[in-house]
Every structure is written in C-alpha cells, then in structure tokens.
C-alpha cells in the first residue's frame, strides 16, 4: 500500500471521464476504484485512499471500527437526514466524527471532505460489514472441518411481516464440546417463489399435453353462445392466400391450431421459464424446502437469532435489505468470532473484494 500515482487533478478527471465514456459505449459497469487526493495531488486506489493514512488506529481504521461497534450493538447505521446541516446525521456519521476527532490529521481531512465522500457512503459501510460476515462464516467452516454436523432451521416473521428462516449449524468441535453457530438467514419468500415456479411449469406442461380438447370445447361453447362462426375442425387446412391444389401437406384445421399455434405458444412460454429458472437452480432451492422449519426443534441459538432479528430490524428499520440483515445478524450473534479479527485483515479482504 502507500503507493500513489503522481497526476494532476485535471489529468485525473479527464482520464476518469474517458473511462466512464468507454464503459457507457461497451455497456459495462463503471467501478470508481480510484480516488483523487487534493493534499497529495495524486490518485490512490480506493482501499489505499480509505485506509492507508498515517493516522493511527483511531484514524485510518475509523470506518471499520465504527461499523464493528454498530453491528455488535445491533444499532442502525444511517440517519433520516444525513445532510451537512442536519443536527443528527445517523449513528455511523456521528460516531465516525467523534472517533476521528481524537486524531488531528484525520479530523482535518474529514472536515474538509464532502459529506458524500465515498469512505462515508452507505455502500462502503455495507461492504465492510459484508467482509466481516464472510470472515465469520469462513471461521465457522474451518471449525466444523470434516466433523459431522446437522442443520437446525426455524422460521419467524420479521418486522415487515416477511418470513425469515434462521439457519444454525450444530456440530461437535475438535475440543469435544457440542457447538452451535448461526450461519445466516434466508427469506422464505425465495423458497415459496421457486416452489411456485416449479408448480407453474408443471401445470403448463400438463395443459399442453392433456387439455387441448378441453380448451377447444370451451372455445366452441364461447363462440356458439355469442353467435360466432366456428370452422369445421375436421376440414382440410389451407394456408391463407394459398390454393389447396398446390399445398402438399394434408392436415386438418384442428391440427393447424393445435400444432402450429397452441403447442408453439406453450413451448415458447416453457422455454422462457426454463431459461430464466434453470433446472439445477430450481432443484437446489427445492432441496432447501426439505429443511421444513415446521419440523425443526428450536434451540437457544435459533431463539437468539430471532431475538437479534427483532433488535436489528425494528419498526424504524423495517425496510432493511435481506443481505444487510443477514450480515448484521451474523456479526451481532457471532461477535465472539468477529471481535478477534484485526483491522488489517479486514482491509486486505476489502481490497480483494474491490479487485474482483
């Protein structure tokens, strides 16, 4: 780290603009991984800009420390009004300002920085939290190793009345004691959706294979009730604008409606559904349905999970995204693991995340 590219602000802005234009032309996503430092008149990679300043732990690692404290306490990150003239910008910004005030260098940099600076952004906050969460799950996987384990699943409604499934892993640790670890939560809505997709595809396939005659009878009855002429379905089909004597294929009008219209339309719908919801993905998620929470035995960890969920996703935070909720719950419940992570390891993982 601590490497920077000597470049003027004007040159940096022009280069950045060219990259953005190129991304628009190529229809790809632009990721602003470079940040310009007016004080050094240089461009830094984003992780270096965020974290690699000679300011001590209270300064250079301030964002990470604040994220960790808020997650461990189950507190909200953002405020309703985070504008520069707000008297309460939310927990993250308020605590960040307090922490950096103990370091003169960082306090000066924070004071001069715009309020929407990237190192303060909600996106960066969530990415740091996600790095913590991934590291916790990695430690849990290493704890289990090749030991036998079982999954305990339970469900409850969160503050927004969305069903959430808490997943707890129970295993025998290498020290000989039985351990339970919270490994995340999954929205029951996803499983319900995939189950609905599978059943819908099956019904459409059955409709195609078995219910043409029923549909034809319904259409005939509808037409007869409204004095609409119905073609003789057993008559020979002649292409519109063509002459029967020049048409080699001999099939009925019913065959044309069934094979060339009905089957083609149904097959197009099934093909689109299979493309959007591939069979392996549907099967994998359907296996999750086997973890029926109605048959699960609640444990202390699952009860702690739902207690944590009610603390984190409360009335004032009832629109939390599922990923943000899961990462927050993992840190809140497994803080014993997360507390052991050094700030430098978080920085390294954050850099890896930005490089991918």
C-alpha positions in Angstrom: 0.0 0.0 0.0 1.0 3.6 0.3 1.8 3.7 -3.4 0.3 6.5 -5.4 0.3 7.8 -9.0 1.5 11.4 -9.4 -1.1 13.1 -11.6 -2.8 16.4 -11.7 -6.4 16.8 -10.8 -7.3 17.9 -14.3 -5.5 14.9 -15.8 -7.2 12.6 -13.4 -10.6 13.9 -14.2 -10.1 13.7 -17.9 -8.8 10.1 -17.7 -11.7 9.2 -15.4 -14.2 10.7 -17.8 -12.7 8.7 -20.7 -13.1 5.5 -18.8 -16.7 6.3 -17.9 -17.5 7.1 -21.6 -15.9 3.8 -22.7 -17.9 1.9 -20.1 -21.1 3.5 -21.5 -20.2 2.6 -25.1 -19.3 -1.0 -24.1 -22.4 -1.2 -21.8 -20.4 -2.3 -18.8 -20.5 -1.2 -15.2 -18.1 1.5 -14.1 -16.4 0.9 -10.7 -14.8 4.1 -9.4 -11.8 2.3 -7.7 -9.6 5.4 -7.9 -9.8 8.4 -5.7 -8.0 11.8 -6.1 -6.2 13.3 -3.1 -6.0 17.1 -3.3 -3.5 17.3 -0.5 -1.0 15.0 -2.2 -2.1 15.9 -5.8 -2.2 12.2 -6.6 -4.5 9.3 -7.4 -5.0 6.4 -5.0 -6.7 3.1 -5.3 -9.9 3.1 -3.2 -8.7 0.8 -0.4 -5.4 2.8 0.0 -7.4 6.1 0.0 -9.8 4.8 2.6 -7.5 3.1 5.0 -3.8 3.7 4.3 -3.2 7.0 6.1 -0.5 7.5 8.8 -3.1 8.4 11.4 -3.1 5.6 14.0 -5.8 3.1 14.7 -8.4 5.7 15.7 -8.0 7.5 12.4 -7.0 5.3 9.5 -9.3 2.5 10.6 -12.1 4.7 11.8 -14.7 3.4 9.3 -14.0 -0.2 10.2 -14.2 0.4 13.9 -17.5 2.3 13.7 -19.1 -0.5 11.5 -17.9 -3.1 14.1 -19.3 -1.2 17.1 -22.7 -0.5 15.5 -23.0 -4.2 14.3 -22.0 -5.6 17.7 -24.7 -3.4 19.4 -27.4 -4.0 16.8 -27.7 -0.3 16.1 -28.8 1.5 13.0 -26.1 2.8 10.7 -27.9 5.6 8.8 -30.0 8.6 9.8 -33.1 10.0 8.3 -31.3 13.2 7.3 -27.6 13.0 6.6 -27.2 16.4 5.0 -24.5 18.8 6.1 -26.8 21.0 8.1 -28.5 18.1 9.9 -28.2 18.0 13.7 -28.4 14.2 13.7 -26.7 12.5 10.7 -27.2 9.0 11.9 -25.1 6.7 14.1 -22.4 5.9 11.6 -21.5 9.5 10.7 -22.0 10.9 14.2 -19.7 8.2 15.8 -17.2 8.5 12.9 -16.9 12.2 13.5 -16.4 11.6 17.3 -13.7 8.9 16.7 -11.7 10.9 14.2 -11.9 14.0 16.4 -9.2 12.3 18.6 -6.8 12.4 15.7 -5.9 15.9 14.4 -4.8 14.7 10.9 -8.0 12.7 10.2 -10.2 15.3 11.8 -8.9 17.9 9.4 -9.3 15.6 6.5 -12.9 14.6 7.5 -13.8 18.3 8.0 -12.6 19.2 4.5 -14.1 16.2 2.8 -17.6 16.4 1.2 -20.4 14.9 3.1 -21.0 12.3 0.3 -17.3 11.2 0.3 -17.0 7.6 -0.7 -15.4 6.4 2.5 -18.6 7.6 4.3 -21.0 6.2 1.8 -23.7 3.6 2.8 -22.2 1.3 0.1 -18.8 1.3 1.8 -20.5 0.7 5.1 -22.3 -2.4 3.8 -19.2 -3.7 2.0 -17.2 -3.5 5.2 -20.0 -5.3 7.1 -20.1 -8.0 4.4 -16.3 -8.5 4.7 -16.8 -9.1 8.4 -19.7 -11.5 7.8 -17.8 -13.6 5.2 -14.8 -13.9 7.6 -17.1 -15.1 10.4 -18.6 -17.8 8.1 -15.1 -18.8 7.0 -14.1 -19.4 10.6 -17.2 -21.4 11.2 -16.5 -23.6 8.2 -12.9 -24.1 9.5 -14.3 -25.0 13.0 -16.5 -27.7 11.5 -13.8 -29.0 9.2 -14.7 -32.6 8.4 -16.8 -33.2 11.6 -20.4 -34.5 11.5 -22.9 -31.7 11.7 -26.6 -31.1 11.5 -28.7 -28.1 10.3 -31.3 -26.6 12.6 -33.9 -24.4 10.8 -36.6 -22.3 12.3 -38.8 -19.5 10.9 -40.4 -16.4 12.1 -41.8 -13.2 10.7 -39.6 -10.1 10.8 -40.9 -6.5 11.4 -42.0 -6.2 7.8 -44.0 -9.5 8.1 -41.6 -11.3 5.8 -40.9 -14.9 6.8 -37.2 -15.5 7.6 -35.5 -18.8 8.1 -32.7 -18.9 10.6 -30.0 -21.5 9.8 -28.0 -22.9 12.7 -25.2 -25.4 12.4 -24.8 -27.9 15.3 -21.6 -29.9 15.4 -19.0 -31.5 17.7 -16.0 -29.2 18.0 -12.5 -30.7 18.0 -12.3 -29.8 21.7 -15.1 -32.4 22.3 -17.9 -29.9 23.1 -21.1 -29.5 21.1 -21.3 -26.1 19.4 -24.0 -24.2 17.7 -23.2 -21.5 15.2 -25.6 -19.1 13.5 -24.8 -19.3 9.7 -27.4 -16.9 8.2 -31.0 -16.4 7.4 -32.9 -16.9 4.2 -36.1 -15.3 3.1 -38.9 -17.9 2.9 -40.3 -15.8 0.1 -37.5 -17.1 -2.2 -38.3 -20.7 -1.5 -42.0 -20.0 -1.9 -41.3 -18.3 -5.3 -39.2 -21.2 -6.6 -41.8 -23.7 -5.5 -44.4 -21.6 -7.3 -42.3 -21.6 -10.4 -41.9 -25.3 -10.4 -45.6 -26.0 -9.9 -46.5 -23.4 -12.6 -44.2 -25.1 -15.1 -45.7 -28.5 -14.3 -49.3 -27.1 -14.7 -48.4 -25.5 -18.1 -46.8 -28.8 -19.3 -49.9 -30.7 -18.2 -52.1 -28.1 -20.0 -50.1 -28.7 -23.2 -50.1 -32.5 -23.1 -53.6 -33.2 -21.8 -56.0 -30.3 -22.1 -56.2 -29.3 -25.7 -59.6 -31.0 -26.1 -60.9 -29.2 -23.0 -59.7 -25.8 -24.3 -61.3 -26.5 -27.8 -64.6 -27.3 -26.2 -64.6 -24.1 -24.1 -63.8 -22.0 -27.2 -66.6 -23.6 -29.2 -69.1 -23.0 -26.4 -68.0 -19.4 -26.1 -68.4 -18.8 -29.8 -71.7 -20.6 -30.0 -73.1 -18.6 -27.1 -72.3 -15.4 -29.0 -73.2 -16.5 -32.5 -69.6 -16.6 -33.7 -69.0 -18.9 -36.6 -66.7 -21.8 -35.8 -64.7 -23.5 -38.6 -65.1 -27.2 -39.2 -62.1 -28.5 -37.3 -62.0 -31.7 -39.4 -61.8 -29.9 -42.7 -58.5 -29.7 -44.6 -56.4 -26.7 -43.7 -55.4 -24.3 -46.5 -52.9 -21.6 -45.9 -54.3 -18.1 -46.2 -53.7 -16.8 -49.7 -52.8 -20.3 -51.0 -54.6 -22.9 -53.2 -55.4 -26.3 -51.9 -54.2 -28.0 -55.1 -50.7 -26.6 -54.6 -50.5 -27.5 -50.9 -48.6 -30.8 -50.4 -49.2 -31.2 -46.7 -52.6 -32.5 -45.8 -53.8 -31.8 -42.3 -56.9 -30.6 -40.7 -57.8 -27.1 -39.3 -57.7 -28.6 -35.8 -54.2 -29.9 -36.5 -53.1 -26.4 -37.5 -54.5 -24.7 -34.4 -53.1 -27.4 -32.1 -49.7 -28.0 -33.6 -48.8 -24.6 -35.2 -50.4 -22.2 -32.7 -51.3 -23.9 -29.3 -48.1 -26.0 -29.0 -45.8 -23.3 -30.3 -47.2 -20.7 -27.9 -47.0 -23.1 -24.9 -43.5 -24.3 -25.8 -42.3 -20.7 -26.1 -43.6 -19.9 -22.6 -41.9 -23.1 -21.1 -38.6 -22.3 -22.9 -38.6 -18.8 -21.4 -39.3 -20.1 -17.9 -36.6 -22.8 -18.3 -34.1 -20.2 -19.4 -34.9 -17.8 -16.5 -35.1 -20.6 -13.9 -32.7 -23.4 -14.9 -33.4 -26.9 -13.6 -30.3 -27.2 -11.4 -31.0 -23.9 -9.7 -34.6 -24.9 -9.0 -33.7 -28.3 -7.8 -31.1 -26.8 -5.4 -33.5 -24.4 -3.9 -36.2 -27.1 -3.7 -33.9 -29.2 -1.6 -33.9 -26.3 0.9 -37.6 -26.9 1.2 -36.7 -30.3 2.8 -35.4 -28.2 5.7 -39.0 -27.8 6.9 -39.0 -25.3 9.7 -42.3 -26.7 11.0 -40.4 -29.9 11.9 -37.4 -28.1 13.4 -36.6 -28.2 17.1 -35.9 -24.6 18.3 -32.6 -24.2 20.1 -31.1 -21.5 22.1 -29.2 -20.2 19.1 -32.3 -20.0 16.9 -34.1 -18.2 19.6 -31.2 -15.8 19.9 -31.3 -15.3 16.1 -34.9 -14.2 16.2 -34.3 -12.0 19.2 -31.4 -10.4 17.3 -33.6 -10.0 14.2 -36.2 -8.1 16.2 -33.5 -5.8 17.7 -31.8 -5.2 14.3 -34.8 -5.0 12.0 -37.2 -3.0 14.2 -40.0 -0.6 13.4 -37.7 2.2 12.3 -35.6 -0.2 10.1 -38.4 -2.3 8.6 -37.2 -1.8 5.0 -33.8 -3.4 5.5 -32.5 -5.5 2.6 -32.2 -9.2 3.3 -28.4 -9.3 2.7 -27.8 -6.4 5.0 -30.0 -8.0 7.7 -28.1 -11.3 7.4 -24.7 -9.7 7.6 -25.8 -7.6 10.6 -27.3 -10.7 12.4 -24.1 -12.7 11.9 -21.9 -10.1 13.5 -24.4 -9.5 16.3 -24.8 -13.2 17.2 -21.3 -14.3 16.5 -19.5 -11.3 17.8 -17.2 -13.6 19.8 -15.6 -14.6 16.5 -15.7 -11.2 14.7 -14.1 -9.4 17.7 -10.9 -11.4 17.0 -10.4 -10.0 13.5 -7.6 -7.5 13.2 -8.3 -4.3 11.2 -5.5 -5.1 8.7 -7.2 -8.4 7.8 -10.4 -6.5 7.1 -8.5 -4.1 4.9 -6.9 -6.9 3.0 -10.2 -8.6 2.4 -11.8 -5.3 1.4 -9.1 -4.8 -1.2 -9.7 -8.3 -2.6 -13.4 -7.5 -2.8 -12.7 -4.3 -4.8 -10.3 -6.1 -7.2 -12.8 -8.9 -8.1 
